[in-house]
Amino acid sequence: MRLAERHIIKSTEPRFAPIDALAFQSKNLYNAANYVIRQNSIYGWGYLNYHKMAQLMKSHPAYQA
């Protein structure tokens, strides 16, 4: 079992907007990387290690955001 802390931040709080923006960018980056990995798996192009994935994602708009 993994324990995690949960912080509830109301939308009226000043730090809500930057945290929300970072979470949105993080979600986009995760989805983009997941898409690339799935495409490699589906088309049989092989496994992408961490360094190859980092190299591919550097030019992706979600990584540069």
KEVEX-153766 format. One line per 4 residues: their letters; for each residue x, y, z of C-alpha. Coordinates in Angstrom, 2 decimals. Layout:
BEGIN
a	X:Y:Z; ...
***
This chain:
BEGIN
mrla	0.00:0.00:0.00; 1.28:3.45:-0.91; 0.48:6.40:1.25; 0.12:9.85:-0.26
erhi	-0.52:13.27:1.14; -3.45:15.16:-0.24; -3.65:18.93:-0.21; -6.90:20.58:-1.18
ikst	-6.33:24.06:-2.61; -9.36:26.20:-3.30; -9.61:28.05:-6.60; -9.66:31.38:-4.75
eprf	-6.18:30.81:-3.33; -3.35:32.71:-5.09; -1.20:29.62:-5.71; -4.05:27.71:-7.38
apid	-3.46:29.09:-10.90; 0.27:28.21:-11.19; -0.26:24.76:-9.66; -3.17:24.11:-12.03
alaf	-1.08:25.20:-15.03; 1.82:22.93:-14.01; -0.51:19.98:-13.48; -2.02:20.55:-16.95
qskn	1.44:20.67:-18.58; 2.51:17.56:-16.68; -0.58:15.69:-17.91; 0.14:16.71:-21.51
lyna	3.76:15.57:-21.27; 2.75:12.23:-19.75; 0.15:11.63:-22.47; 2.60:12.56:-25.25
anyv	5.26:10.18:-23.90; 2.68:7.43:-23.42; 1.53:7.89:-27.04; 5.09:7.55:-28.38
irqn	5.69:4.42:-26.30; 2.41:2.87:-27.48; 3.20:3.62:-31.13; 6.59:1.93:-30.79
siyg	4.95:-1.08:-29.20; 2.13:-1.34:-31.77; 4.37:-1.02:-34.83; 7.09:-3.26:-33.41
wgyl	9.84:-0.63:-33.42; 11.20:-1.88:-30.12; 11.51:-0.70:-26.56; 12.47:2.92:-25.85
nyhk	14.86:3.36:-22.97; 14.97:6.51:-20.84; 17.70:8.24:-22.84; 16.07:7.62:-26.22
maql	12.71:8.81:-24.87; 14.29:11.98:-23.43; 15.96:12.63:-26.79; 12.67:12.23:-28.66
mksh	10.66:14.36:-26.25; 13.08:17.33:-26.23; 11.65:18.57:-29.52; 8.02:17.93:-28.51
payq	5.89:21.02:-27.68; 4.64:19.42:-24.45; 8.24:19.09:-23.22; 9.12:22.67:-24.11
a	6.08:24.15:-22.35
***
